[in-house]
C-alpha cells in the first residue's frame, strides 16, 4: 500500500477494481506541450517511472509515444493514462469520439490504454451518458482497460455511479494541502466517496504552486507542520 511508509516509491501501487496494478506515482505531462514532452518523458522512464499521464488536450501524445518507443521499456511494463478532452468539453462533435480515440492510440503507439478518462464531465447529464456509453464500448473492445473521470465533484461522481454499466475505476482530481480532491472543498469528501465505491483516486498538481502562490514545500504552514511532526 502506498502510504505504509516502507514501500519504495518505485514499487508502490494501487490495485484497481479491474484487478490491474497501477503505479501509485505517475509522471504527469500537463504543460509539456508538443515537442517539449519528449525529453522529460524519456528521463522519467529512465528514472523508473512506469505510469505516464497525458490527454488529448495536451497535444503531446505523439511525442510521448516516441519517447516510449525510444526508451525500450516494454509496453506491458507501462501504465498509460490519457483523457478524452474535446468532446466532453464541447469542442468536437460526439460523432468524432471514436475517431479521436483511435488517433490518440496511434499517436501513443499502442493498441490500448490502461485508463481512458473524461478530461472533465460534460455539463449536461444526457451528454455524460452518451460519452460514457461510448467509453464503455471501448472498454468492451479491450482498448480501454479501465475507465475514469477527471475534474469531477461529489455530485457528478454520484450521478455516474448510479447508472454506469462499467463504473469508473479511477478519479483524477486536483489534490493538495488546501484542496484535497476537489477544486472547491464541500461538506462531503470525494475521496471517501470514491474509496467506498472501489474507485482509486489520483491527485494532480500535488507539488506545484497552481492554483495558489507558493509550491507546497515553500508554504510556511506546510513547513511548520513538517517541522512539528518530523
N, C-alpha and C positions, 0 to 999 in steps of 0.2 A: 504493500500500500504506500502511495507516495508520501504520506505525512508521518511515517513511523520514525523518522529521524535517523534511520540506519541504512536504508536502501540507497545505493549510489544513484545519482540523477540519471545516469545512462540506462539503468535497469528499472527505474520506477515506471509503473504503468497503471492504467485503468483497464478493467475488463468491461466492455460494452455489453448491453443487453443481448447483442447478437453473438456474444462469445468471443469476439475479436479483442486482441490485446492492443491497446492504444498507448504509445509512449506518453507519459504524463507531461513531459516538457517538449513543446513544439517550437519550431522556428517560424515565426510569422513574417510575412513579406509585404505587409501594407507599407506604403510609401517607398517601396523599391520598384519604381516604375520602369517597365520595359527592360532595357539592357542593364539597368542598374542592379537587377536581381541576380544576374548570373554569378558573379564572383562571390557575393555574400552567401549564396546557397551552396556553392562549391566549398567554401570554408566551413559552413555549418555541417555539411556532410562529412568533411574530413575531421571535424572536431567530435563527431559521433552522433549528431542529431539524426534521428530517423523519422521524425514527424514533421512534415512540411505543410504549412498552411498558406493557401493563396485564394484567389477569387477571380471570377470573370472580370469584375470591375477594376482589378489591379493592373490589368493589361500586361502581365508579366509571365503568363503560363508558358509561353514558348521558351523564354529564357530559363525558366525553372526546369522544363523538360530537357533542355540542352545540358544544363548543369547536372541533372540526374544521370543522363546518358554518359557524360564525360567523366563522372565520378567513379563509374564502375560498380557502384553499390547495386546489388541485385534488387529487382522490383519487389520481391517477396519480403525483403527486409525493411521496406519503407511503408510508412503510413501517410498517405496523401489525402489532405482535406481541401476541398475547394467549394466555391459558392456560386449559385445562380444569382446574378446581380440585376441584369437589365429587365427581365420580365417581371420579377416581383416589384421592382421599383417603377414599373410602367414605362420604361424606356424602349421596350421592344414588344412587339405583338406576341401574344401567347402562342400563336401558330408556329412561331420560330423556336419554341422552347427546346425541343429535342435536337434540332439542328445546331443550336448554340452549345448544347451539352456535347454533341459529337465533335464539334470543333474544339471544345476545351480538352477532350480526351486526346485528340490529335496533337494539340499544342503541347500537352504534357508528355506525350509519347507513351501512353498507357492505354489499355483497353478497359480499365476500371479505376474508380477512385474508392478509397476506403470510407470516406464520408462525403456526401453531397448535401449541402445545406442551402436553405434560403438565406440570402445575404441580409434580408430584412423582411418581415411579414408584410404582404400586401395589405392596404388599409381596409379592403372590403373582404368579408368572410367568404363570399362566393368565389372571389379570386384566389383566396388562400386555399379553398377546397380544390379548385381546378389545378392549381400549380402543384399542390401536394399529391394529388392523384397522378399527375404526370411523373412526379418523382417516384411514386410507388411503382409505376410501370418500369422505370429504370432499375429500381431495386429488384423487381421480379426477374429482370433480364440478367441480373448479376453484375451490372455495370456500375451500380452504386451500392456498395456493400452494406452501408448504413446510411440513414437519413438524419439530418439535423436542421437546426434553425439558429439564426444569429440575431442579435439586437432585438430580442423579444422581451415582453414583460410578463408578469404573472398571468394576467387575463388571457393573453394570446397563447401562452403555453397551455393553460387550462382548456381553452377552446379547441386547440389542436388535439389534445389528449382525449377529448370526448368522442371524436369520430374517426380519427386516423386509423386505417386498416393496418398500416405499418407505422407504429408510433415512433417519434423521434428517439434516437439513441444518444443524442448529443445536443447540448446547447452551448453556443459560444457567445458570451456577453462581456461587456466591459467589466473588469474586476480589479479593484484596487482599494486602498485603505478606506477611502471615503465613499466608494461606490461598489460595494461587494456583490456584483452580479446584475445590477440594473443601472441605467442612466439616472433614474430618479428613484431613490430609496423609498419604498412604501411600507405599509403595515405588514405585508406578507412577504416572507423570504423566498425568493425564486429558487435559491439553491436548495433549500429544504424541500420545496415542492418537486423540484427535479429529482432529487435523490429518492424521495418517497415513491416516485414513479419509474425508477430504474433508468434515469436519464443522467448521463455523465455531464459535468459542467467544465468547460474550458474557458479560462479568462484570457482576455486580450488587453494589451496596453498596460500590463501589470507593472512594468518597471519604467514606463515613460512618463513624461510630465503631462501629456494630453489627458483630459482637457483642463488640467489645473496649471499652476505656475511652476511648481517645483517637481522634479522627479522624486519618487517616494524616498530614496536613500539620501536625499538632501532635505527632506521635510523635517523641521525641528520636532514635531510631535512624534513622528516615526522614530527618529533618532533617540528621543527621550525614552520611549518605550523600550527600544533595543538596549539602551544603556541600563535600564532598570531590570530587565529580565535576562540579559546576557545573550 
